[in-house]
Amino acid sequence: MKKKGTKIIVNFLIRGIIGFAIIFFVNEFLDGQGISACVGMNPITFLTSGSFGFPGVALLYGITFYQIM
């Protein structure tokens, strides 16, 4: 049982760190293109990307683009 809990926590942390890396590089790319749609890097975005993975990051950018419209 303890092994399963550890696996869930490690999986969450890996998804969160990779999500932060994706957010960083996408923010840099969009800034280079002159598009001001940056997603902030904070605990809420870490929880979102850690919980949902790449679809969570896409959701964050979808919300950001929706707010720009």
Backbone as XML, in Angstrom:
<?xml version="1.0"?>
<chain id="A" units="angstrom">
  <residue number="1" name="MET">
    <atom name="N" x="0.820" y="-1.196" z="0.000"/>
    <atom name="CA" x="0.000" y="0.000" z="0.000"/>
    <atom name="C" x="0.866" y="1.263" z="0.000"/>
  </residue>
  <residue number="2" name="LYS">
    <atom name="N" x="1.958" y="1.242" z="0.753"/>
    <atom name="CA" x="2.840" y="2.392" z="0.824"/>
    <atom name="C" x="3.511" y="2.660" z="-0.524"/>
  </residue>
  <residue number="3" name="LYS">
    <atom name="N" x="3.809" y="1.588" z="-1.244"/>
    <atom name="CA" x="4.455" y="1.725" z="-2.545"/>
    <atom name="C" x="3.527" y="2.430" z="-3.537"/>
  </residue>
  <residue number="4" name="LYS">
    <atom name="N" x="2.238" y="2.147" z="-3.453"/>
    <atom name="CA" x="1.270" y="2.764" z="-4.362"/>
    <atom name="C" x="1.167" y="4.268" z="-4.097"/>
  </residue>
  <residue number="5" name="GLY">
    <atom name="N" x="1.154" y="4.663" z="-2.827"/>
    <atom name="CA" x="1.089" y="6.081" z="-2.473"/>
    <atom name="C" x="2.314" y="6.836" z="-2.933"/>
  </residue>
  <residue number="6" name="THR">
    <atom name="N" x="3.467" y="6.222" z="-2.789"/>
    <atom name="CA" x="4.711" y="6.841" z="-3.246"/>
    <atom name="C" x="4.701" y="7.016" z="-4.754"/>
  </residue>
  <residue number="7" name="LYS">
    <atom name="N" x="4.188" y="6.021" z="-5.458"/>
    <atom name="CA" x="4.123" y="6.091" z="-6.919"/>
    <atom name="C" x="3.212" y="7.235" z="-7.368"/>
  </residue>
  <residue number="8" name="ILE">
    <atom name="N" x="2.101" y="7.432" z="-6.675"/>
    <atom name="CA" x="1.170" y="8.508" z="-7.020"/>
    <atom name="C" x="1.822" y="9.869" z="-6.796"/>
  </residue>
  <residue number="9" name="ILE">
    <atom name="N" x="2.524" y="10.029" z="-5.680"/>
    <atom name="CA" x="3.173" y="11.303" z="-5.368"/>
    <atom name="C" x="4.287" y="11.604" z="-6.359"/>
  </residue>
  <residue number="10" name="VAL">
    <atom name="N" x="5.105" y="10.609" z="-6.675"/>
    <atom name="CA" x="6.192" y="10.804" z="-7.633"/>
    <atom name="C" x="5.626" y="11.142" z="-9.011"/>
  </residue>
  <residue number="11" name="ASN">
    <atom name="N" x="4.576" y="10.469" z="-9.424"/>
    <atom name="CA" x="3.938" y="10.733" z="-10.717"/>
    <atom name="C" x="3.405" y="12.175" z="-10.760"/>
  </residue>
  <residue number="12" name="PHE">
    <atom name="N" x="2.773" y="12.615" z="-9.665"/>
    <atom name="CA" x="2.252" y="13.982" z="-9.581"/>
    <atom name="C" x="3.376" y="15.000" z="-9.701"/>
  </residue>
  <residue number="13" name="LEU">
    <atom name="N" x="4.466" y="14.780" z="-8.975"/>
    <atom name="CA" x="5.591" y="15.714" z="-9.014"/>
    <atom name="C" x="6.235" y="15.773" z="-10.391"/>
  </residue>
  <residue number="14" name="ILE">
    <atom name="N" x="6.375" y="14.626" z="-11.036"/>
    <atom name="CA" x="6.962" y="14.607" z="-12.381"/>
    <atom name="C" x="6.076" y="15.368" z="-13.363"/>
  </residue>
  <residue number="15" name="ARG">
    <atom name="N" x="4.754" y="15.125" z="-13.311"/>
    <atom name="CA" x="3.837" y="15.858" z="-14.197"/>
    <atom name="C" x="3.879" y="17.353" z="-13.916"/>
  </residue>
  <residue number="16" name="GLY">
    <atom name="N" x="3.972" y="17.734" z="-12.640"/>
    <atom name="CA" x="4.024" y="19.151" z="-12.292"/>
    <atom name="C" x="5.288" y="19.818" z="-12.795"/>
  </residue>
  <residue number="17" name="ILE">
    <atom name="N" x="6.426" y="19.159" z="-12.641"/>
    <atom name="CA" x="7.699" y="19.721" z="-13.100"/>
    <atom name="C" x="7.733" y="19.818" z="-14.617"/>
  </residue>
  <residue number="18" name="ILE">
    <atom name="N" x="7.278" y="18.780" z="-15.293"/>
    <atom name="CA" x="7.235" y="18.827" z="-16.760"/>
    <atom name="C" x="6.250" y="19.888" z="-17.233"/>
  </residue>
  <residue number="19" name="GLY">
    <atom name="N" x="5.130" y="20.011" z="-16.535"/>
    <atom name="CA" x="4.156" y="21.060" z="-16.869"/>
    <atom name="C" x="4.756" y="22.444" z="-16.728"/>
  </residue>
  <residue number="20" name="PHE">
    <atom name="N" x="5.525" y="22.671" z="-15.658"/>
    <atom name="CA" x="6.196" y="23.957" z="-15.479"/>
    <atom name="C" x="7.188" y="24.216" z="-16.605"/>
  </residue>
  <residue number="21" name="ALA">
    <atom name="N" x="7.913" y="23.182" z="-17.017"/>
    <atom name="CA" x="8.875" y="23.341" z="-18.114"/>
    <atom name="C" x="8.140" y="23.697" z="-19.411"/>
  </residue>
  <residue number="22" name="ILE">
    <atom name="N" x="7.024" y="23.030" z="-19.672"/>
    <atom name="CA" x="6.237" y="23.334" z="-20.877"/>
    <atom name="C" x="5.742" y="24.765" z="-20.820"/>
  </residue>
  <residue number="23" name="ILE">
    <atom name="N" x="5.215" y="25.186" z="-19.661"/>
    <atom name="CA" x="4.724" y="26.555" z="-19.520"/>
    <atom name="C" x="5.855" y="27.556" z="-19.765"/>
  </residue>
  <residue number="24" name="PHE">
    <atom name="N" x="7.026" y="27.296" z="-19.205"/>
    <atom name="CA" x="8.158" y="28.199" z="-19.393"/>
    <atom name="C" x="8.501" y="28.347" z="-20.872"/>
  </residue>
  <residue number="25" name="PHE">
    <atom name="N" x="8.650" y="27.221" z="-21.576"/>
    <atom name="CA" x="9.061" y="27.284" z="-22.979"/>
    <atom name="C" x="7.966" y="27.846" z="-23.881"/>
  </residue>
  <residue number="26" name="VAL">
    <atom name="N" x="6.720" y="27.549" z="-23.603"/>
    <atom name="CA" x="5.628" y="28.118" z="-24.403"/>
    <atom name="C" x="5.534" y="29.623" z="-24.156"/>
  </residue>
  <residue number="27" name="ASN">
    <atom name="N" x="5.688" y="30.053" z="-22.911"/>
    <atom name="CA" x="5.697" y="31.491" z="-22.619"/>
    <atom name="C" x="6.814" y="32.193" z="-23.381"/>
  </residue>
  <residue number="28" name="GLU">
    <atom name="N" x="8.005" y="31.596" z="-23.391"/>
    <atom name="CA" x="9.127" y="32.187" z="-24.127"/>
    <atom name="C" x="8.844" y="32.239" z="-25.622"/>
  </residue>
  <residue number="29" name="PHE">
    <atom name="N" x="8.269" y="31.173" z="-26.163"/>
    <atom name="CA" x="7.944" y="31.141" z="-27.590"/>
    <atom name="C" x="6.912" y="32.209" z="-27.934"/>
  </residue>
  <residue number="30" name="LEU">
    <atom name="N" x="5.843" y="32.295" z="-27.146"/>
    <atom name="CA" x="4.801" y="33.284" z="-27.426"/>
    <atom name="C" x="5.333" y="34.696" z="-27.275"/>
  </residue>
  <residue number="31" name="ASP">
    <atom name="N" x="6.192" y="34.925" z="-26.309"/>
    <atom name="CA" x="6.797" y="36.249" z="-26.135"/>
    <atom name="C" x="7.652" y="36.605" z="-27.342"/>
  </residue>
  <residue number="32" name="GLY">
    <atom name="N" x="8.377" y="35.637" z="-27.862"/>
    <atom name="CA" x="9.186" y="35.862" z="-29.057"/>
    <atom name="C" x="8.355" y="36.167" z="-30.289"/>
  </residue>
  <residue number="33" name="GLN">
    <atom name="N" x="7.137" y="35.646" z="-30.323"/>
    <atom name="CA" x="6.232" y="35.899" z="-31.440"/>
    <atom name="C" x="5.434" y="37.186" z="-31.259"/>
  </residue>
  <residue number="34" name="GLY">
    <atom name="N" x="5.569" y="37.822" z="-30.103"/>
    <atom name="CA" x="4.847" y="39.064" z="-29.842"/>
    <atom name="C" x="3.432" y="38.849" z="-29.330"/>
  </residue>
  <residue number="35" name="ILE">
    <atom name="N" x="3.137" y="37.657" z="-28.850"/>
    <atom name="CA" x="1.807" y="37.345" z="-28.325"/>
    <atom name="C" x="1.875" y="37.438" z="-26.807"/>
  </residue>
  <residue number="36" name="SER">
    <atom name="N" x="1.016" y="38.262" z="-26.242"/>
    <atom name="CA" x="1.058" y="38.470" z="-24.786"/>
    <atom name="C" x="0.047" y="37.565" z="-24.088"/>
  </residue>
  <residue number="37" name="ALA">
    <atom name="N" x="0.269" y="36.277" z="-24.170"/>
    <atom name="CA" x="-0.613" y="35.298" z="-23.520"/>
    <atom name="C" x="0.244" y="34.396" z="-22.642"/>
  </residue>
  <residue number="38" name="CYS">
    <atom name="N" x="0.742" y="34.953" z="-21.561"/>
    <atom name="CA" x="1.611" y="34.188" z="-20.674"/>
    <atom name="C" x="0.824" y="33.610" z="-19.512"/>
  </residue>
  <residue number="39" name="VAL">
    <atom name="N" x="1.066" y="32.349" z="-19.240"/>
    <atom name="CA" x="0.488" y="31.685" z="-18.078"/>
    <atom name="C" x="1.488" y="31.830" z="-16.947"/>
  </residue>
  <residue number="40" name="GLY">
    <atom name="N" x="1.018" y="32.261" z="-15.792"/>
    <atom name="CA" x="1.899" y="32.440" z="-14.644"/>
    <atom name="C" x="2.361" y="31.103" z="-14.087"/>
  </residue>
  <residue number="41" name="MET">
    <atom name="N" x="3.505" y="31.132" z="-13.443"/>
    <atom name="CA" x="4.038" y="29.930" z="-12.806"/>
    <atom name="C" x="3.878" y="30.111" z="-11.301"/>
  </residue>
  <residue number="42" name="ASN">
    <atom name="N" x="2.867" y="29.467" z="-10.742"/>
    <atom name="CA" x="2.554" y="29.602" z="-9.335"/>
    <atom name="C" x="2.010" y="28.271" z="-8.812"/>
  </residue>
  <residue number="43" name="PRO">
    <atom name="N" x="1.704" y="28.168" z="-7.536"/>
    <atom name="CA" x="1.219" y="26.884" z="-6.987"/>
    <atom name="C" x="-0.059" y="26.360" z="-7.646"/>
  </residue>
  <residue number="44" name="ILE">
    <atom name="N" x="-0.934" y="27.252" z="-8.070"/>
    <atom name="CA" x="-2.178" y="26.807" z="-8.709"/>
    <atom name="C" x="-1.879" y="26.151" z="-10.059"/>
  </residue>
  <residue number="45" name="THR">
    <atom name="N" x="-0.996" y="26.750" z="-10.853"/>
    <atom name="CA" x="-0.661" y="26.140" z="-12.136"/>
    <atom name="C" x="0.119" y="24.843" z="-11.938"/>
  </residue>
  <residue number="46" name="PHE">
    <atom name="N" x="0.924" y="24.769" z="-10.865"/>
    <atom name="CA" x="1.623" y="23.519" z="-10.569"/>
    <atom name="C" x="0.621" y="22.424" z="-10.215"/>
  </residue>
  <residue number="47" name="LEU">
    <atom name="N" x="-0.374" y="22.747" z="-9.409"/>
    <atom name="CA" x="-1.408" y="21.767" z="-9.054"/>
    <atom name="C" x="-2.197" y="21.328" z="-10.282"/>
  </residue>
  <residue number="48" name="THR">
    <atom name="N" x="-2.508" y="22.272" z="-11.157"/>
    <atom name="CA" x="-3.259" y="21.939" z="-12.363"/>
    <atom name="C" x="-2.454" y="21.029" z="-13.278"/>
  </residue>
  <residue number="49" name="SER">
    <atom name="N" x="-1.206" y="21.394" z="-13.545"/>
    <atom name="CA" x="-0.392" y="20.562" z="-14.437"/>
    <atom name="C" x="-0.025" y="19.244" z="-13.768"/>
  </residue>
  <residue number="50" name="GLY">
    <atom name="N" x="0.135" y="19.234" z="-12.455"/>
    <atom name="CA" x="0.433" y="17.995" z="-11.751"/>
    <atom name="C" x="-0.747" y="17.048" z="-11.722"/>
  </residue>
  <residue number="51" name="SER">
    <atom name="N" x="-1.943" y="17.598" z="-11.619"/>
    <atom name="CA" x="-3.149" y="16.766" z="-11.568"/>
    <atom name="C" x="-3.564" y="16.259" z="-12.942"/>
  </residue>
  <residue number="52" name="PHE">
    <atom name="N" x="-3.528" y="17.146" z="-13.949"/>
    <atom name="CA" x="-4.061" y="16.794" z="-15.264"/>
    <atom name="C" x="-2.999" y="16.530" z="-16.326"/>
  </residue>
  <residue number="53" name="GLY">
    <atom name="N" x="-1.759" y="16.901" z="-16.061"/>
    <atom name="CA" x="-0.697" y="16.692" z="-17.034"/>
    <atom name="C" x="-0.773" y="17.688" z="-18.176"/>
  </residue>
  <residue number="54" name="PHE">
    <atom name="N" x="-0.452" y="17.239" z="-19.383"/>
    <atom name="CA" x="-0.460" y="18.134" z="-20.540"/>
    <atom name="C" x="-1.836" y="18.727" z="-20.814"/>
  </residue>
  <residue number="55" name="PRO">
    <atom name="N" x="-2.933" y="17.964" z="-20.692"/>
    <atom name="CA" x="-4.247" y="18.595" z="-20.883"/>
    <atom name="C" x="-4.506" y="19.739" z="-19.896"/>
  </residue>
  <residue number="56" name="GLY">
    <atom name="N" x="-3.945" y="19.660" z="-18.707"/>
    <atom name="CA" x="-4.075" y="20.751" z="-17.746"/>
    <atom name="C" x="-3.350" y="22.002" z="-18.210"/>
  </residue>
  <residue number="57" name="VAL">
    <atom name="N" x="-2.178" y="21.815" z="-18.792"/>
    <atom name="CA" x="-1.428" y="22.954" z="-19.330"/>
    <atom name="C" x="-2.197" y="23.560" z="-20.504"/>
  </residue>
  <residue number="58" name="ALA">
    <atom name="N" x="-2.755" y="22.718" z="-21.364"/>
    <atom name="CA" x="-3.559" y="23.208" z="-22.478"/>
    <atom name="C" x="-4.784" y="23.964" z="-21.957"/>
  </residue>
  <residue number="59" name="LEU">
    <atom name="N" x="-5.388" y="23.488" z="-20.888"/>
    <atom name="CA" x="-6.518" y="24.170" z="-20.269"/>
    <atom name="C" x="-6.113" y="25.554" z="-19.782"/>
  </residue>
  <residue number="60" name="LEU">
    <atom name="N" x="-4.952" y="25.663" z="-19.156"/>
    <atom name="CA" x="-4.482" y="26.961" z="-18.678"/>
    <atom name="C" x="-4.290" y="27.939" z="-19.829"/>
  </residue>
  <residue number="61" name="TYR">
    <atom name="N" x="-3.720" y="27.473" z="-20.927"/>
    <atom name="CA" x="-3.554" y="28.357" z="-22.080"/>
    <atom name="C" x="-4.892" y="28.663" z="-22.738"/>
  </residue>
  <residue number="62" name="GLY">
    <atom name="N" x="-5.802" y="27.723" z="-22.737"/>
    <atom name="CA" x="-7.141" y="27.985" z="-23.266"/>
    <atom name="C" x="-7.834" y="29.078" z="-22.478"/>
  </residue>
  <residue number="63" name="ILE">
    <atom name="N" x="-7.742" y="29.028" z="-21.168"/>
    <atom name="CA" x="-8.336" y="30.067" z="-20.320"/>
    <atom name="C" x="-7.673" y="31.419" z="-20.586"/>
  </residue>
  <residue number="64" name="THR">
    <atom name="N" x="-6.358" y="31.418" z="-20.739"/>
    <atom name="CA" x="-5.640" y="32.662" z="-21.005"/>
    <atom name="C" x="-6.052" y="33.270" z="-22.333"/>
  </residue>
  <residue number="65" name="PHE">
    <atom name="N" x="-6.123" y="32.446" z="-23.380"/>
    <atom name="CA" x="-6.533" y="32.958" z="-24.684"/>
    <atom name="C" x="-7.989" y="33.416" z="-24.672"/>
  </residue>
  <residue number="66" name="TYR">
    <atom name="N" x="-8.833" y="32.742" z="-23.910"/>
    <atom name="CA" x="-10.233" y="33.125" z="-23.792"/>
    <atom name="C" x="-10.345" y="34.513" z="-23.134"/>
  </residue>
  <residue number="67" name="GLN">
    <atom name="N" x="-9.505" y="34.780" z="-22.120"/>
    <atom name="CA" x="-9.539" y="36.065" z="-21.443"/>
    <atom name="C" x="-9.067" y="37.196" z="-22.354"/>
  </residue>
  <residue number="68" name="ILE">
    <atom name="N" x="-8.187" y="36.890" z="-23.294"/>
    <atom name="CA" x="-7.679" y="37.896" z="-24.218"/>
    <atom name="C" x="-8.759" y="38.307" z="-25.213"/>
  </residue>
  <residue number="69" name="MET">
    <atom name="N" x="-9.588" y="37.377" z="-25.585"/>
    <atom name="CA" x="-10.618" y="37.660" z="-26.598"/>
    <atom name="C" x="-11.608" y="38.678" z="-26.163"/>
  </residue>
</chain>
